[in-house]
Amino acid sequence: MDAKMVWLSVFVLLYWAYCIFWGIKGAMSAKTASDYFIAGRRLSLWVFVLAATATSFSGWTFMGHPGLLYRDGFQYAYASFYAITIPFTGVMFLKRQWMLGKRFGFVTPGEMMSHYLKSDVIRLLIIVVALCFSVPYLGLQLRASGFLFNVLTDGLLGVDVGMWLLSAIVFIYVASGGLRAVAYVDTVQCVLLAGGIVAIGLIAITYVGGFEQLNQGIAALAEFDQKRTPDGYSHYIAIPGVIQFVSSGPTAVGGAWTGMMILTYMFALMGIHSAPAFTMWAFSNTDPRPFAPQQVWASSFGIGIILFLFTAFQGLGGHFLGADLAFMEAHPELVNDVMQAGLGGKDLMESAGKQGMLVPQLINLMADTAPWLVGLLSVCALAAMQSTGAAYMSTAGGMLTRDLLKHFLMPQASHAQQKFFGRLGVLIIVLAALVVATTSSDALVLLGGLAVAFGFQMWPSLMGVCYFPWFTRAGINLGLTAGIIAVICTETIGQSLGITAWGRWPWTMHSAGWGIFFNLGICVLVSAMTQNQADMEHKMKFHNFLREHASLPDSKKGLVPVAWIITLLWFFFGIGPGAVIGNTIFGDPNDYATWTFGMPSIWAWQLLFWALGVFMMWFLAYKMEMSTVPEKEVQSLYEDIGDEHGVTEL
């Protein structure tokens, strides 16, 4: 066994030992159903800050994001703004959901929405969204972990064998300890995820030869590039306009990442914090104190700067480390050929894993000089991939137990029975994800594209319960159903079902954008036609409570128009149609000598709007008090939250 394998084994065993420890500790402390499903509403500040950040940014951030940057360049790098848009959803909804959960004793989002709307249909729809989100999303993470260890063990561990083996540990600690175990393991996973991305970025930029050498290489790559936007710029350093009235496939000129695609793709990723799992994360806190630091500093600032710098070093740097054979042949003076040994003389995009091979190859660069670092970075990648999966396993198991079993079949289920069936739910979800991932990786990719887009379809429901009492039961139910159907019809899976009239992501707009268009539109129209006085009086019990505890003080109400202006301008120019300005404002993409900051204009624009985005998040979370502790204490309507008798009847 070589040194790399020894260190890989050591770090994996240490990581597993930590996971199992918290699984046992969580099991011992989970006395009630509430303890198991939502950590007894007692997560500490820093545990939530780190755990929620780890859950938000999965193995996709670690493994997939740099590879797409390599393939699509800085037009795809706008996706790094999900460091801001994911927690933006949290700013909008988490505090108010926590207040409702604390007040009325809700454990799952299905309980909250069904009591608010007096409807079991929404409870079932939320379970559909949760499962459609959790199973494919978890399957993608688990299969990626198997692929990673297949590469790093030089084929010794098969993809499927590695996937099942690595998944077993996740199942053990999640099923044993519930959400508390997930949260405490996630704290370490967050540190490993962020530290690993930074370390791999530093490896890449060091081998490239520094920041100036990287930008010189980018200039040459842009000149060499044959794929041009309608304005004649390289697709690596410019977005191809505001919108293209074609599908996002081969017919899109200069790449699919138009201003509208970027905006609607950000909508999809906003679905991570609006997905049912994050409602349960909100319920698990003692108070809202952790929300603002997680949303502003850990996510928007910390993960944001990591993505816009260190992930960019990895993605673009790969072209100058031997992964791009055509460029290396044209510009051997700009390439430090250190990756060809691992790629076996192939171009990265012709390798078995295509762009997914980039990060494993960057990790393997240290195999000879620092084999211990290969082991550590491998565990960083494993932690990144398991951090999200664990949370969705736990919360989906809780929803199956509380919203199906307890509500419909066993209303008097004891704490012990709820915990047992919660563990059984986790097992069912893990097995479903593994079976799909093992038997049909192609179908998994198709389903994975639905996951976050489905999560975003929860926005109108959350808007209703948190802000708009005039959204009716019929409007929300029909809107959510329409949104789910629209997402399916504009994704690849829709084409596989025979819906081929418009292709995937028509008009270069992501399926999440099409889904919310029909979802919110139908919700508003149907709500306008189905107003009911009795239902309105019932819903106002929620909204009067929120207005009493969450309203801005009179001294700050004048800032509301300012908040709207800041937010709309940031969305339009930072990640929307106005982002096209960033192609040229800081220099001609075709002329390296005009680059104001020595980097492509698009990269400087992204860094500028990252900084402005952090300010926007601070303004909303702190100044507008959307994520701060309410001045008036929230009193629960009863003592034993999540007890055997269920939530308070309203």
N, C-alpha and C positions, 0 to 999 in steps of 0.2 A: 504494500500500500504506500503510495507516494505521499509526500508531505501535504499536498493540497487536500487529499482525501482524509488524512488524519485530522487536520484542522477543521475541515467541513464536518466530520463526525463529532468532534468535540463541541463545536459551537451549536450544532443542531441538538445534541443531547442536553446541553445546558439550557437551551431555549425551551425544549420540551419539559424539562424538569420544572422550570418556572411556571409553565402553563398548567401542569398537573397540580402543582402546589396550590395555585389559586382556585382550581377546580374543586379540590378537597376542602379548602378553607371556605369557599362560597357555599358548598353543600352543607357544611356544619353550621353556617350562620343563617341559612334560609329556613326559618321556622314557619313562615306563613307564605301563602301564594304571592302576596305583595313583595315579600323579601326575594322570592325567586324570580318573579317576572320583571319587577322594576326596582330591584335593590332596596326595597322598603322605603323608597323616596328619600334615601339618605346618602347619595353620592356626594363626595367632597368636591370642593371647587376645582382643584388641580387634576383630580382624577377625571372629571367630566371634560375639562379643557383639553387634556391630552387624548382621552378616549374618543371623544366626539370628532376630534381632528383626524385621528387614525381611521375612524369609520368612514369619514367623508372622502378620504383620498386613499384609494385602494391600490392593489397591485397593478392596476391599469396605469396609475400615475407613475409607478416605479418602472414597469416593464414596457408598456405599450406606448406611452406618451413620447419618449425619446425616439422610438422607432418611426412614428408618424411625422415627427419633426424632421427626421432624416429624409423621409420620402417626400413630404409636401412643403418643407421649409417653413418660413415665418408666417405664411398665410395660415397654416395650421396652428402656429404658436399662439394665435388669439384664443385657442382653447385653454391656454394657461390662465385665462381670466376666470376659470371656474374656481380658482382660489378665492375669488370675491363673490361670484354669483351663487355658489353653493351656500355659503353662510348668509347671503342676502335673504334667501328664503327663511333661514332661521331667525333673522332680525324681524321679518314680517310676522312670523307665527309662533315661535317657540315660547316666548314669555306668556302670551295669552293662552296658549294651550296648557302650559304649566299651571296657570291660575285656575283654569277650569278643572283640571285634574285634581288639584289640591282641594278645591271647593267641594266638588261633587263626588270625589273618590273614583274617578275613572282610572282603569289600568290599561286599556287598549283604545286605539282611535275608533274602533267599531263601537265600543260602548259610548264614547263621547258623541259620535255622529248619530247613532241610532236613538239616543235619548234626546238629543237636540231636535232631530227631525221627526221623532216618534215613528221610526221606520226600520224594519229589519232588512229591507232591500239594500240600504246603504251599508249595513253591516256586512252583507254578503259581497257586495261590490268591492269593499275595502279588502276583504280577504282575497278576492280575485287579484286585485292590484298587488297585494303583498306577496302572493305566491308567484305571480308573473314577474315580479321584481326579484324575489329572493332566489328562486330555483335557477334560472339561467345566469343571474349575476354571480351566484355562488359557484355554479358549474364552471363558468369562465375562470374564476379565480383559482379554483382547485386544479383545473386542467393546466393552467399556466404554471402552477407550482410544480406539477409533474414534469412539464416540458423543461422548466429551468433546471431541475435536478438531473434530468436526462442529459442535458448539455454539459453541466458542470461535473458529472461523474463519467464523462466521455462514453455515454451509452450504457454504462454498467447497470443503471437503474432505469427500467423501461418507463415510458410516460405514464401508462395506465397503472403500473405497479406503484410508482412513486406517488401518483395522485391519490390512490386509495390508502397508502401507508400514511402519507402526510395528513390526510383528512381524518384518519382515525384519532389522532391526538386532538384535533380541533373539536371533534364530536365529544370526546371524553370530558374535556374541561368545560365546554359549553353546557352539555347536558347535566353535568354534575353540579356546577356552581351557579348556573343561570346568569342573569345580566350583571350581577356584581363581579363574578369571575371574568366575564367578557371585558368589563370596564377596567379592571386592574391589569389584565394582560395587555389590553390596548394601550395603557400608559407607556409601557416599554416598547410596544410596537410602533407607537408614534415617534419616539426618539430614534428607533432603528430605521424607520421609513425616511424621516428627514435627514438623518445623518448619512444614510446610505446614498441618497440622491446627491448630496453635497460631495461625498467622497468620490463617487464615480464621475461626477462632473469635474472634480479636480484632477482625477486621473486622465480624463480625456483632454482637458486644456493643457496639461503638462506635456503629454505626448504630442499634441499639435504644435506646441512651441510658444504658447502664450496668447494673450488677447489680441494683440496686433496681428500676429501671424494668422489667427483664426479669421479676422476680418479681411485680410488680404486674400485668404483662401475663398471666403464667401464671395468676394468681388470676382475672382476668377471663375468660380463655380457658376455665378449668375451670367457671366459672359459666355461660358461654355454651354449653358442650358439650352436645350432645343424646345422646351415647353414654354410657350410665351402667353402672357395675358393679352386681352384685346388691345391694350395700350402698348404692347411690344416689350413688356418687362418680363424678366425671369420669374417663373412661378415660385421660386424659392424666396424672393424678397418683395413680393407685391401680391395683393389680393386682386382677383379678376373682376372688379366692379361691384356694383350695388346688388344686382340680381341678374340671373340669366333665365329666360323663359324656356328652360329645357329641364330634363331630369339631371340628377347629380352625377350620372355615369359618364360614359365616354363622350357624350355630346356636349358636356360642359367645356368651354374653352379656357385654357390656362388654369385649370383646377376648379374644384367645386366650392372652394371657401370664399364665396361672395359675402358681402356685408350681411345679407339676409340669412345666409347659411350660418354664419358665425353667431348671429343673434339668436336664431332658433335652436342652434346646437347648445348655446348657453341656457336656453329654456329647458332643454332636456336634462342638462346637468343640475339645474336648479331643482329637478325632481328628486335628487338625493335627500335633501332636507325636508321635502314635502311628502316623501314616501312614508307609509304608515310606521315604519320602524323608528323614525326620528320623533314621532309623537310620543312613543314609549320612552325614548331617551329623555324627552322633555319632562315626562311624568316622574322620572327616576331621581330628580334633584330635590334637595332640601328647599332651595329657593332659586330664583333666577340669577343669582350673583355670578355663576360661571359663564352665562351666555355671552355677555359682551366681550370679555377677554378672549374667549374661544373664537368668536366671529371676527373680531377686529385684529387682534394681535397674533394669535396662533395661526389662524387660517389666512386672512387677507394679507397681513404683513409677512409673517414667517414663511408659510408655504408659497405665497406669491413670489417673493424674491428668489426663493429656491428654484421655482419653475422657470421664471423669466431669465435666470442666469445659468444655473447649473444644469438644468435639463436641456437648455439651448446648447450649452457646451457639448453635451453628449450627442444630441441629435445632429447638429451641423458638423460637429467635430468628426463624426464617423466618416464623412467624405474625404477627410484628409489623413485618415489612419489606415487606408488600404481597403476599405469596404466597397468603394466605388471604382471598379476596374477601368471604366471608360475615362473618368476624370484623371485617374492616376496615370494612364497612358498619355493623356494630353498634357498634364502638368506634373511630371514626376518631381520637380523641384519644390512643389508645395505639399507633397505627401510624405508622411513618415509611415512607411508600410510595416505596421506591427500587427495587423489583424489577419493577414492572408494565411498565416499558418493555421489559425483556428478555422478559417473558412474553407481551407483546402483548395485554394486557387480560384474560388468562385466569387462572383459578385454577390454582395449581401442580399440583393433582391432576387437572386437565383438560388439562394440557399433554402433548406427545408422550411425554416421558420420565417423567411423573408425578413421584414423589418423587426420582427420579434426577436431575432438573433442578436441585435445590436448590443443590448445591455449585458447578456451573458458573455459576449465576446469582450466587452470592455472590462468586466470583472475578471475574466481569464487572463487579461494582460499581466496581472500581478502574480500569476501562478509560480513563476520562477523566482522572482525577487522577494515577494512577500506572501507566501502561501497561507499564512494565518489571516491575511486580509481577505483572501478569496473566501475562506470559511466564514468570516464575519459578515462580508457583504452578501453572501448567499443567504445567511439567516436574516439579514435586513430585507432582502427581497421576499423571503418566505413570510416574514412578519407582515410586510405590506400587503401581501395577497390574502393572508388569513384575517387581517384586522377587520375588514369589511364583512367578509363571509361570516365570521363568528357572530357579529351583531345581528345580521339578518336571520341567521339560524335561530338565535335566542328569541328575538321578537316575533318572528313568524310562528314559532312553536307556541308562544304565549297567546297569539291571536287565535290559532286553531283551538286551543284549550278554552279560552274565555268566551270567544264569540261563536264557536260552533258547539263544542261539547257542553260547556256550563250553561250557555244561554238556551240551547234548544233541547239537549238530551238529559243533562244532570244538573238542574238548577240548584240543588242542595249539595253539590260536590264539596267535599272537605278540602282543607289545605293540602293534606297529603295526596289526595286523589288528583287535585289540580297540578301539583308538582310532578306526579307520576306521568300524567298525560302530557304535560309540558315537555318532559324529557322524551316521551314517545314521539311527540310532534317534531322535535329536533331531529330525531333519528329518521323519520319519514322524509323530511326536507333534505337532509344530507344524502340519503339513499337516492332520492329522486334526482338531485343534482348530479350525483356520481354516475347514475345509470345513463342519463341523457348525455353527459360529457364523455362517457366511455363508448356508448353505442353509436353516437352520431355527432361528431364534432362540428360538422357542417350545420346541422340543425341548431346546435348550441350557439353558433355565431349569429344565426338568424334570430333566435330567441333573445340573445344578449342585446341585440339592437333595440328590442322593445322595452327593456327593463327600465332605464331611466326615463324614457319618454312616457311610460305608464305612470311612473312616480309623479311626474309633473302634472298629470291629469287630476291630481288631488287638489290643485290650487283653488278652483272655484268652491269646492267643499270647505276648505279651510278659510277662504275669504268669507263664506257665509257664516260659519260658526264664530269667527273672530271679529268680523267687521260689519257684515251686511245682513241684517235680519230679514230683509225683504226677499232674499233668495229662498225659494220654497222647496219643499220636499220633492215635488215633481220636477222642478227645474234642475236641482242638483243631481237627482238620480238619472234623469234622461240626458243631461249634459255629460255626466261622467261616462255613461254608456256610449254616447256618440263619440266622445273623445277617444275611448279605447278602440272603437271600430275604425275611426279615422287614422289612428296611429298604425293599426294593422294594415290598412289599405295603402299606406304610403311608405311602408317598410319593405324590405326584401321578402319577408315571409308572406306578404300580400301577393307578390308576384308568384311565389311558389304555390299559392292557392288559386292562381288563375287570374288575378287582378293585374292585368298588364297594360291597361290603357294609358297610364302615365309614368310608369317606372318608379324607381325608388327616389324619394325626396324631390318631387316635381318642383320646378321653378327654383331649384337650388335652395329649398326650404326644408329643414329637418322635420321628421314626422311629429316631433313634439309640438312644433309650430302649427302644423295642420290640425293636430289633435286639439290643442287649446282653442283654435279658431272656432271649431264646431262645438267644443265643450262649453266654453264660456258664452258663445253666441246663443246656443240653445238654452242654456241655463237662464240667461237674462230674458229671452223671449218667453219661455214657458213660465218663468216666475212672474212676469208681468201679467200673465193671463190666469194665474192660479192663486191669487192672494186669498188668504183665509184669516179672519179675525181671531178665531180661537187659537190657531197655530201661531199667529204673530204674538199673541199674549204669552203663550208658552215660551217662545224663543226669547222674548224680552226678559225673561228671568235670567238668562245667560248674559244678555247684552247690557242690562241695567247693572248687573254685578261687575262686568268688565268696565263700564263707563265710570263706576264708582271707584274702582281700584287702579285702572290703567290710563285714565285720561290725563292729558297734559295739563300742568298748571296754567292759569290764565296768562302768566308772564311769558310763557313760551308758545302760546297758540299763534302768535304772529309769525313764527318760524315755519309753520306748516307749508305755506306757498314756497318758501326757500327750499325746503326739503324736496318738494315735488320737482322744482326746477333743476336742482343739483342732480337728482336721480335720473330724470328723463334725459338731460344733456349727457350724462355719463353713459347711459345705455345707448344713446344714438351715436355718439362720436367714439366711444371707447370700444364697443362690441357690436355696433349696428351699422347701418348704411353709411353713416358719416366717417367710419373708420377708413374709407377709401382715401381720405385726405392724408392719412399716415404714409401712403406709398411714396409720396414725393416731398412732403413739407420740410424734411430735414436733408434734402439732397436728391439728386437724380439717381434712381436705381441703376442706371446704365453707366454711371460715371463715378468711380470710387473717389476721385479727387474732390467731388462736391459733397461728400458725406460729412455733415457738420460735426458729428461727434466721433468720426472714425468708424462708424458702424452704419448698417443700412437704415434708412429713414424709418422703415416699418418697425425695426427693433427699438429705436429710440422712442417712437410713438407709443409702443406697447409699454415701455418702462415708465413713460410720463403718465399714461392713464392707469397703470398699476398704482402709482403714488396717489393720483387723484381718487382712485377707487378706495384706497385705504382711508383717505380723508372722508369720503362719502359714508363709508361704513362707520367710522368713528362718530360722525355727525348724527347718523340715524340711531345707532345703538346707545350712545351716551347722551348727546345733546338733546335728542328728541325722546330720550328715555324709553326706546322701544325694546331694550334688552336689560334694563336696570331693575333693581328690586323695588316693588311698589311701596310707596310711602305708607300706605294703610295696610296693615297685616291682613293676610288672607286666612280666614278661619274655615276649617273643614266642618262640614255639616254633621260628621259623625267621627268616632274615634278610630275604629279598626279598619283602616283603608284596605280594600281588596279582601274583605272578610268573606265568610261563607255565604253571606246573604246578598252579595253583589252591591252595586252602586246604589246611591240614594235615589229613591223614587221622586220624580219631580212633578 
